[in-house]
């Protein structure tokens, strides 16, 4: 999301070492802390569960909100890293591909 561990920790109100422990799995993340982190990162809490499966092997449902998916966020970041003139051409190409489909 573009934040350092220190920036995330500051925004959530904890020490960055705690963020490291969450990241490595040394400490569990409480529901309220997960909510705080999700709010700080501007994602839905379900974002952190994408790709997980339940006991029967079915994908865990996290909702149909495209803007909360990791793939969408990565695509948007990559898209806006492209220079504007090339980005406009890419956008027109995408539109043409959708219309042709």
C-alpha positions in Angstrom: 0.0 0.0 0.0 3.0 2.2 0.0 3.4 2.7 3.8 6.4 1.7 5.8 5.9 -0.4 8.9 6.7 2.8 10.9 4.0 4.9 9.1 1.4 2.2 9.6 2.3 1.8 13.3 2.1 5.5 13.8 -1.3 5.7 12.1 -2.7 2.9 14.1 -1.1 4.1 17.4 1.3 1.2 18.1 5.1 0.6 17.9 6.5 -0.6 14.5 7.9 -3.7 16.3 4.3 -4.8 16.9 3.5 -4.5 13.1 6.6 -6.7 12.5 5.2 -9.3 14.9 1.8 -9.2 13.2 3.5 -9.6 9.8 5.6 -12.6 10.8 2.8 -14.2 12.7 4.5 -14.0 16.1 1.5 -12.2 17.5 -2.2 -12.5 16.5 -4.1 -9.5 15.3 -7.3 -8.8 17.2 -10.4 -8.0 15.3 -10.4 -4.4 16.5 -6.7 -4.0 15.5 -7.4 -5.5 12.1 -10.2 -3.0 11.6 -7.9 -0.1 12.5 -5.3 -1.4 10.1 -7.9 -1.8 7.3 -9.2 1.7 7.9 -5.7 3.1 7.8 -4.9 1.3 4.5 -8.4 2.2 3.1 -9.4 -1.4 2.4 -12.2 -3.7 3.7 -11.1 -6.1 6.5 -11.8 -9.0 4.0 -8.9 -7.8 1.9 -6.6 -9.6 4.3 -8.4 -12.9 3.7 -8.3 -13.0 -0.1 -7.1 -16.3 -1.5 -7.8 -18.3 1.7 -10.0 -21.4 1.6 -12.4 -22.8 4.2 -12.2 -26.3 5.6 -13.9 -27.8 2.5 -11.5 -26.1 0.2 -13.9 -23.4 -1.1 -12.6 -19.9 -1.4 -13.5 -17.6 1.5 -16.0 -15.0 0.2 -14.8 -11.5 0.9 -17.5 -9.6 -1.1 -17.8 -8.5 -4.7 -16.2 -5.0 -4.1 -13.6 -4.8 -6.9 -11.9 -1.9 -5.3 -11.0 -3.9 -2.3 -9.1 -6.6 -4.2 -5.3 -6.8 -4.1 -5.3 -7.3 -7.9 -7.3 -4.1 -8.5 -5.2 -2.0 -6.2 -2.0 -3.3 -7.8 -3.4 -2.6 -11.3 -4.3 0.9 -10.3 -0.9 1.7 -8.8 0.8 0.3 -11.9 -1.6 2.1 -14.3 -1.0 5.5 -12.6 2.8 4.9 -12.7 2.6 5.0 -16.6 3.2 8.4 -18.1 -0.1 10.2 -18.9 0.1 10.1 -22.7 0.8 6.3 -22.7 -1.8 5.8 -20.0 -4.5 7.4 -22.2 -3.5 5.1 -25.1 -3.6 2.1 -22.8 -7.1 3.1 -21.6 -8.4 3.5 -25.2 -6.9 0.0 -26.0 -8.7 -1.5 -23.0 -12.0 0.1 -24.1 -11.5 -1.2 -27.6 -10.8 -4.7 -26.3 -14.0 -4.7 -24.2 -16.1 -3.6 -27.1 -14.6 -6.3 -29.4 -15.2 -9.0 -26.8 
